[in-house]
């Protein structure tokens, strides 16, 4: 795998509060991004043109937590999940002024005592047609979007809330959750118990337990391939843990990617590569063996490449492209050495 160090596109998005989340379309040179005021913008990054811009709704709360494409192989719809748990699905979202709201609903209900916000986390599973949603609640809500109904409520099996959630795009019905206390749980809704296993990969080792505390999981996902138990999990402390969760509860590989302030994790759907971002204006790319493949830094010089505190990272589903959103309202797309910059 080549290094990701060619910046092929970058825009100042003019967001008031920085980029919250971003998404790359699979079959067209389009990037979708949203900010904390829930303003959605769609660009063609090859032509550097703004295709459309609209507000997700008129009364934004804490921004958008997730963007997903429904039916990405055909006439796709854009699913927009707000941090308050509300879901809105849009069609014709890339046509200027033509976007139409298909449906909207609240994906989670209730919250833990003493918690003011829901901090919703969601993920979409194309194979099963399920949307999983959780946050500051004691369960994972399972929605069948084809039937537009709640079909199950999976107990989270923890006294702490879920801070990261990822559904398998290979094995329908499987999802993995990362928690505020650093634990990781694998679920399979096709099994009677649904909870497959629990592990605590971010617990500091004995030799560094004095100086490192357990931080919440900020990013999690399944490794590319057909193995249903291989997972990557990253915590706010800066460590990335590689797990084969069905054969052992201990990580088989640890990468100390950042010295605290890890804010984003991206796992490529097919290529053996991951990326992590830091609040300290740094992006690192690794292989699945933990080998460093590239680093994108902040340079304060006039001609230098500039990025802010990294707020989100996402890989293109099929190409070796990485989109990075920053708190300074800049969205950048990076390609590998073999790609021709545009």
C-alpha positions in Angstrom: 0.0 0.0 0.0 1.4 3.4 -1.0 1.7 6.3 1.3 -1.2 8.8 1.5 0.5 12.1 1.1 -0.9 13.7 -2.0 -3.5 16.3 -1.3 -5.8 16.3 -4.3 -8.4 18.7 -3.0 -9.1 21.1 -0.2 -11.8 23.7 0.5 -12.6 26.2 3.2 -16.2 25.2 3.7 -17.1 28.4 5.6 -18.8 26.4 8.3 -19.4 28.4 11.5 -18.3 25.6 13.8 -16.1 23.3 11.8 -16.7 20.1 9.9 -18.5 17.5 12.0 -18.7 14.5 9.6 -18.0 13.7 5.9 -18.7 11.0 3.3 -17.3 10.1 -0.1 -19.6 8.7 -2.7 -18.5 5.4 -4.2 -19.0 5.9 -7.9 -18.7 9.7 -8.5 -16.2 12.3 -7.4 -18.5 13.7 -4.7 -17.8 14.5 -1.1 -20.6 15.3 1.4 -19.9 17.2 4.6 -21.8 18.6 7.5 -21.1 20.9 10.4 -22.4 21.4 14.0 -25.1 23.7 12.7 -26.4 20.8 10.6 -25.6 22.5 7.3 -25.0 19.9 4.6 -22.8 20.7 1.6 -22.0 18.5 -1.5 -19.0 19.1 -3.8 -17.6 17.6 -6.9 -14.0 17.4 -5.8 -12.5 16.8 -9.3 -14.1 20.0 -10.6 -13.9 21.9 -7.3 -17.6 22.9 -7.6 -20.3 23.1 -5.0 -23.3 21.0 -6.1 -25.7 21.8 -3.4 -26.1 23.2 0.1 -29.0 22.9 2.5 -30.0 22.8 6.2 -30.8 19.4 7.7 -33.5 21.2 9.7 -34.3 24.5 11.2 -33.6 23.8 14.9 -30.1 22.2 15.1 -29.0 20.9 18.4 -25.4 19.6 18.6 -24.6 18.8 15.0 -24.6 15.7 12.8 -23.1 12.5 14.1 -23.2 10.3 11.0 -23.8 10.4 7.2 -24.7 7.2 5.4 -25.7 6.3 1.9 -28.7 4.0 1.6 -28.6 1.8 -1.5 -25.3 3.2 -2.6 -25.2 0.9 -5.7 -28.4 2.3 -7.2 -30.3 5.5 -6.7 -28.9 6.3 -3.3 -30.6 8.2 -0.4 -28.7 10.2 2.1 -29.3 9.3 5.8 -28.4 12.1 8.2 -28.2 11.3 11.9 -28.2 14.2 14.4 -26.5 14.0 17.7 -29.9 14.2 19.4 -30.9 10.9 17.8 -33.2 12.3 15.1 -32.8 10.6 11.6 -33.7 12.3 8.4 -33.4 10.7 4.9 -33.0 12.8 1.8 -33.3 12.1 -1.9 -32.0 14.2 -4.8 -29.6 15.7 -2.3 -26.9 16.5 -4.9 -29.3 18.5 -7.1 -29.1 22.2 -6.3 -32.3 23.3 -4.5 -34.1 20.0 -5.4 -33.4 18.0 -2.2 -36.5 16.3 -0.8 -37.1 14.9 2.7 -38.2 11.3 2.4 -38.8 10.4 6.1 -37.8 11.5 9.6 -38.0 9.8 13.0 -36.4 9.7 16.4 -34.1 6.7 16.5 -33.6 6.5 20.3 -35.8 7.2 23.3 -35.0 8.0 26.9 -31.6 8.6 28.4 -29.6 7.7 31.5 -30.4 9.5 34.7 -28.3 12.7 35.1 -27.3 12.8 31.5 -28.3 16.0 29.7 -27.6 15.0 26.1 -28.1 11.8 24.1 -24.8 11.9 22.1 -26.3 9.5 19.6 -24.2 7.1 17.6 -25.6 5.2 14.7 -24.6 3.0 11.8 -26.3 1.5 8.7 -26.1 -2.1 7.6 -26.9 -2.4 3.9 -27.0 -6.2 3.8 -29.7 -6.5 6.4 -31.4 -3.1 5.9 -31.0 -2.3 9.6 -30.1 0.9 11.3 -28.5 0.6 14.7 -28.7 3.5 17.1 -27.5 4.1 20.7 -25.8 6.7 22.9 -26.6 7.8 26.4 -29.1 5.0 26.8 -29.0 1.4 28.1 -29.7 -0.3 24.8 -29.1 -0.4 21.1 -32.2 0.4 19.0 -32.6 -1.8 15.9 -34.6 -0.2 13.1 -35.8 -1.9 9.9 -35.8 1.0 7.5 -37.7 -0.9 4.8 -40.6 -1.4 7.1 -39.9 1.9 8.9 -40.3 0.3 12.3 -38.4 -0.5 15.5 -37.9 -4.3 15.5 -35.7 -4.8 18.5 -34.0 -3.2 21.5 -30.6 -4.9 22.3 -29.4 -4.5 26.0 -26.1 -2.8 25.9 -24.9 -5.0 28.8 -23.0 -2.2 30.5 -23.6 0.5 33.1 -21.8 3.0 30.9 -23.0 4.4 27.6 -21.9 3.5 24.0 -19.5 6.1 22.4 -18.8 4.3 19.1 -20.8 1.9 17.0 -20.1 -0.1 13.8 -22.1 -2.6 11.9 -20.5 -5.3 9.8 -20.9 -4.8 6.0 -20.1 -8.5 5.4 -21.9 -10.4 8.1 -25.5 -9.2 8.4 -26.7 -8.9 12.0 -23.3 -8.3 13.5 -22.2 -5.1 15.2 -19.5 -4.0 17.5 -19.8 -1.3 20.2 -17.2 0.8 22.0 -18.0 2.2 25.4 -17.2 5.3 27.5 -15.3 3.0 30.0 -13.0 1.7 27.2 -14.7 -1.7 26.9 -15.7 -3.3 23.5 -18.6 -5.7 22.9 -19.5 -7.8 19.9 -23.2 -8.4 19.2 -25.0 -10.8 16.8 -28.7 -10.3 16.6 -29.1 -13.7 15.0 -28.1 -15.4 18.3 -30.5 -15.9 21.2 -28.3 -14.0 23.7 -27.2 -11.4 21.0 -24.1 -10.5 23.1 -21.2 -12.6 21.7 -18.3 -11.5 23.8 -16.9 -8.6 25.9 -13.3 -7.4 26.1 -11.4 -4.5 27.7 -8.6 -3.8 25.2 -7.9 -0.2 26.3 -7.0 -1.2 29.9 -3.5 0.1 30.5 -0.7 -2.5 30.8 0.8 -2.9 34.2 4.0 -1.1 33.3 2.2 2.1 32.2 -0.9 1.9 34.4 0.3 4.6 36.7 0.6 7.2 33.9 -2.2 6.2 31.6 -5.9 6.2 32.4 -8.7 4.4 30.6 -10.4 6.7 28.0 -13.6 6.3 26.0 -13.6 4.5 22.7 -13.8 7.2 19.9 -13.6 4.9 16.9 -14.3 1.3 16.2 -14.9 -1.0 13.2 -14.5 -4.4 11.5 -11.2 -5.1 9.7 -11.5 -5.6 5.9 -12.0 -9.3 5.0 -14.4 -12.1 5.8 -13.3 -12.8 9.4 -16.2 -11.7 11.6 -14.1 -11.3 14.8 -11.3 -9.0 13.6 -11.8 -5.5 15.0 -9.9 -2.2 15.3 -10.7 0.0 18.3 -9.2 3.4 19.2 -9.5 5.4 22.4 -9.2 9.0 23.3 -5.9 8.2 25.0 -4.3 7.6 21.6 -3.9 3.9 21.5 -5.3 1.7 18.6 -6.0 -1.9 19.5 -6.2 -4.8 16.9 -8.4 -7.6 18.1 -9.4 -11.1 17.0 -12.3 -11.0 19.5 -13.6 -14.5 18.9 -10.2 -16.2 19.6 -8.9 -14.0 22.4 -10.1 -11.1 24.5 -6.6 -9.6 24.5 -5.4 -7.4 21.6 -2.9 -9.1 19.3 -1.4 -5.8 18.3 -1.3 -2.3 19.9 -0.3 0.9 18.1 0.4 4.0 20.2 -0.7 6.3 17.5 -1.1 9.6 19.4 -0.1 10.8 22.8 -3.7 11.6 23.8 -6.4 13.5 21.9 -7.1 10.9 19.3 -10.3 12.2 17.8 -11.1 10.1 14.7 -10.6 6.6 13.3 -11.2 5.4 9.7 -11.0 1.8 8.4 -11.0 1.1 4.7 -13.7 -1.2 3.6 -11.5 -3.4 1.4 -7.8 -2.2 1.6 -5.7 -3.3 4.5 -5.2 0.2 5.9 -6.5 2.4 8.7 -6.1 6.1 9.6 -6.3 8.1 12.8 -6.6 11.8 13.5 -5.7 13.9 16.5 -6.8 17.2 18.0 -3.1 18.1 17.7 -3.4 18.7 13.9 -2.0 15.3 12.9 -3.2 12.4 10.7 -1.4 9.0 10.7 -2.0 6.1 8.3 -1.2 2.5 9.3 -1.3 -1.0 7.7 -3.2 -3.8 9.5 0.2 -5.0 10.7 0.7 -1.7 12.5 3.3 -0.4 10.1 3.2 3.4 9.5 2.3 4.3 5.9 2.2 8.0 6.1 1.8 11.1 8.2 -0.1 14.4 7.4 1.1 17.2 9.6 0.3 20.8 10.2 2.9 23.2 8.8 2.8 26.8 9.9 4.7 28.1 6.8 3.1 30.1 4.0 3.5 27.3 1.4 2.9 24.5 3.9 -0.1 22.2 3.9 -2.5 23.3 6.6 -4.9 21.2 8.6 -6.7 22.0 11.8 -7.7 19.8 14.8 -9.0 16.6 13.1 -12.8 16.2 13.7 -13.6 13.3 11.3 -11.9 10.9 8.8 -13.5 8.6 6.2 -12.1 6.4 3.4 -13.5 6.1 0.0 -15.3 2.7 -0.1 -13.3 1.4 -3.1 -10.5 3.8 -4.0 -7.5 4.7 -1.9 -8.7 8.2 -1.0 -9.0 9.7 2.5 -11.3 12.6 3.4 -10.5 14.6 6.5 -12.6 17.2 8.2 -11.1 19.7 10.6 -12.3 22.0 13.3 -11.1 25.0 11.3 -13.8 24.4 8.7 -11.5 22.8 6.1 -12.3 19.6 4.2 -9.3 17.9 2.5 -9.0 14.8 0.4 -5.8 12.8 0.2 -4.6 10.2 -2.3 -1.7 7.7 -2.4 1.6 8.2 -4.2 0.3 6.3 -7.2 -2.6 8.6 -7.8 -2.3 11.6 -9.9 -3.2 14.8 -8.1 -6.1 16.8 -9.5 
